[in-house]
Amino acid sequence: MSDGARSKHTLDKDLGRLADIEEATGFVARGFLAPGLALLFLLLAASAAAIYVFGQPQAIVVVIAAAMAAYLAMNIGANDVANNVGPAVGAKAMTMVSALIIAAIFETAGALIAGDAVVATISSNIIQPEVVSDPAVLIRLMLAGLVSSALWINFATWIGAPVSTTHSIVGGVVGAGAAAAGLGAVDWLSMTTIATSWVVTPILGAAVAIVFQAFIKTAIIYQDDKIAAARRWVPLLIALMAGSFATYLVTKLFPGAGAGVTALVGIACFLLAWALSHRSVLAQSQGLENRNRSLRKLFRLPLIGSAALLSFAHGANDVANAVGPLAAIVDAARKSAVADVVNIPFWVMLIGALGISCGLLLYGPKLVRVVGGEITKLNPMRAFSVALAVAIIVIVASWFGLPVSSTHIAVGAVFGVGFFREWYIENSKHRRAYLERRRQLKKTGKAGSKNESAEDDEDDDDNPRKGPSNEEITRRRLVRRAHVRTIVMAWATTVPASALLAATIFALLGAVS
């Protein structure tokens, strides 16, 4: 080999090594990008808090609490918001990127517009003010609750468990409160109400999702003319969603509006949404074949809307988990007293709202995949049932100021739809009659385009040819039982784990203060 050729060969090898180094460096840099941006947000939150509380008593403690609230908010975004967009992503109605962007926008809007009622519950209704009357103790208590919740949720996100952030913060506040002044410090009446909602709302989520899914199957999927049925009922479902949301917004934005005005606005939005969606569905359905795959296309836009609505409702409810304790700390530090009613500054709400969105965008995709595809198989019709059920329940809970777990409701609804699928395939007389009509038409050779539904739809239990048989369902259930056990165990351990962790952190803070 000549010197020139040898030199060129050596240069190529060196350039190849350089390219490998650059690729490896880029991979490592991407791994550090999310933590770097998260740290930057924490610094910005702490800086904002420092500006607002400069010169006030306990300013340093408030700044630390603001950073911890921002940290907790990011963990909520990474873990909890998966429930909002997971069904839509699992049903392939949205890409991961578009889902994350939509969720971030509506989470922020919900937190800022309608999050104050639940923040008040978390900040002042769990621990009795008359029992914990020392503001320094209350500040340490709430700070311990923030730190313990953030650490527990961070751990749960790391292992891929969709735990309840509401459970985490409530457990943290209760544990720290018990460590501060004994079990008598806890407002057990308020806790009973909250805990009851934790048991009831997953069941309600499952029940409401089953009702919607049963209606969609009976009124649309198992009709001989699916497209005509969809044109009739899909606009009505969209209008129901819009009317409910409009009614809720009126109560939050205009609390002085009477019941009559609120009802009129809700009805007007229902009718307007029906008119617009009727035209939209009619236009989309032109030329579509009479099959389940066509129905998925028609449900795509409603599913995106329900995911946005659910993100708004989640922001309104779960921002309290991050900023409720911070609001209590800011109020106690400013007044040097423990108040029955806590004022909630706008900058406090803003930290929670932006923190949730930041955590979702940086760390959310992992649990989006768990909720959207690993519990049971979702298509747009099932996912719409889940999203609409959860949105309605979370909106009603936020209306009454109840810090419900959107995780429980969403996962309960997903389980409900999955178990309903198992029951429906084995027991539905309506489904059997529909399939028998198709078999008879096929035998007589009279099956036209309207009766050739779903013959080649992929992997759908509503497809008699490719869906699972009864024997297959018995052998491999449509709901993955392993996920049921894992998630129930995560739920059962969250409150005691965060409570014990908060009590320990409270004691440590007392030792160093």
Order of alpha helices (4+ residues) and beta strands (2+ residues): alpha-alpha-alpha-alpha-alpha-alpha-alpha-alpha-alpha-alpha-alpha-alpha-alpha-alpha-alpha-alpha-alpha-alpha
